[in-house]
Amino acid sequence: MHLQQTKVESRASGGPQYYFHDLPVFVKEFIRGHGACPVVLQTPYGIASSSFMAVGRDHKLGKRGKVVLGKVGHDRAQAASGDESIGEAIRSWYALKGMHDFERVDVEVVIHPAGHFILVPTAVLMRESKRPRTLEKVAAPLAFHRDYQSKFWKNQIATRRKECAEDVSWAGKQIGRIVQEHGHVSTQ
């Protein structure tokens, strides 16, 4: 499934709009049945709350973000408040500098039991490009333990080690001290 940007990023014309295309049946039924639901955006650093709503084709956001009947005709992702479009948020979170207008954003959707969408961008195609750019999908972006160290933390440690090795040594000693203090069975 994907989001299609229908207008270029012009605030004079109300800004870009992003319509859902090729929705799986379970997503169509959910969004149209509820009228709208909050969108949480998956980023390279984990999920991030947002002001976006997934809105069904037969609904719109009325005053104060209240979901009301409407005749828009497209399932879409829209800002419930604020000026930023979902495309701008994706560009910011994924550091897509110099890239302005999306042709499309390939996404996956997870419907959370609490009733919101977790929107996972997987690739972007810019208007000025011929090929899509794949976005890295990271299962545990901030994990750091003996079984798995995320790319984010590996890069951060490598950067600190290069810039100031004493920082990494100091941090390691502090972590070791805390583990030792809290590693005893009698410690709560």
N, C-alpha and C positions, 0 to 999 in steps of 0.2 A: 504494500500500500504506500501511498505517497501524498505529500502536500504539494499542491501546485500554486505557485505565486501568480495571482491574476492581474496585478497591477505593479508597475514599477514603484520604487520607494519615493513617492511624492506626497508630502504632507498636504499640499494644496488640494490634492484629489482624495484626501482621506487616508492616504497611506496604503501600503500593500495589504492584500487580502490573501489568505491561504485556505484553499478548499481541499478537503480530503477526496482522494480518488482510489478506486479499487479496494474499498473497505471490505474486510471479511464480514460474513453475515452476522456473526456474534457481536461485532463492533457496531454495525448498522443498527441492529435491534436494540442494543444497549443505549446508544446515543439518541436514537429517535424515541425510544420509550421514556427516557428521562428528560428529553428536551435539551439538556445541557449538563455538563459535569466539569469539575475542575481538572486542569491539566498540570501534572508534575513533570518536569523536564529532566530526563537522564542526561547527565553531563559527564565529561571525562573524570570528574571528581566525586561522582555519586549523584543522587537525585537532588533536585533543587526546587523549592516551591516557586510558584510563578503566579502571575495575575491572569493567566490564560484560561480560557474555557473551550471545551469541545462542544459545539452547538449543532444540533440536528437541523435538517433542512426545513422543517416546519415550525421552527422556533427562532426567537431572537432574544437579545438581552435588552430589556427595557430599562426604565429608570432605576438607578441604584443597583444595577446588575441583576435585577429580577428576571427570571426566565418567563417569557410570554409567547403566545402563539404569533407566528409571523409567516411570511411567504417568501423567504429568501431563496429556497429551492436548492440549496447546497449544504451538505455537511461541511463544517469548517472549524478551524482553530482561530479564536479571536481573543483580543485583549479585553478583559472585563474592566480593567482600570489601567491608567498609565498610558504613555505614548508609545512604548516599545512594541514592535510586532514580534511574533514568534520567530520570524526570520532573523531579526536583529539580535534576539536573545541567543539563537543558535550560533550566529556568527561570532558573538562575543564569547560564549562558553567554549567554543571549539577553535578560537583564535584564527578565524578565517579573515585575516586582514587583507584589505585591497579587493575583496570580493563583495560586490554590491548587490546585485539582484539575482535571486534564485530562479531558475527555471522550474526546479522541483527539488523536494527534500524527501528521500526515501525514509520511511519510519516503520517502526514496530510499535504496537500498543499492547500494554499489559493493563487489564482492568483490575484494579486493586479492590479487595473486598470492602474497603471503606467507601467505595463509589467514585473514585477518581481514576483518570487515565494516567499511566506513566508512559510518556511519549519518548521513544528511543530513536534518535536520528541515526541512520546507518550509512547514508551517502547523500551527497549534494551535487546537483548539476547547476552551474552558474549560467546565466544567459550568454556570457561571452565565451563559454567553454564548449568543447565538443564531447568531452568525456566526463563522466561523474567522478567525484573524489570520494573515496571510501573513508568513513569516519570510524575510528577505532572504537570497538565495543569492549569495555572492560567490566568484568563481572564484579571484582572487588577492588575498586580504584584506590582506596586508602588503606588496604590491608598490609600489615607488616608483621609476620610471625614466622616461626621456623618452617612452616610448610609453603608459605607464599609471601613474596615481597613484591608489591606493586611497582610497576614501571615508574609511577610518579615518585615514590619514595626512593627508588634506586637512582633516579635522575637528580633528586634533591641532594642526596648524600654525596653523589659524585661531584656535583657542583660545589658543595661546601668543602669537600675534601680538596678540590682543586684550588678554591679561593682561600681557604684557611683551615688546614688540616687539624689545628688545635681545637676548632669548634666540634669536629666529629669525635675526637678523642674525649673531650669534656662531656659531650652528650652521652657517649657510651658509658663513661664512668658514672654519670648520674643515673642512667637507666639501671646499671648494675647495682648501684647502692639501693635504689628503691626496690628492686627485685629481692635483694638480700634481706632488707628490712621486712618485707611482706611475704617472704617465702616460707616462713616457719609455720608449722601446723597450729601453734597456739595463737598466732596472729589472726585477728578477725579481719 
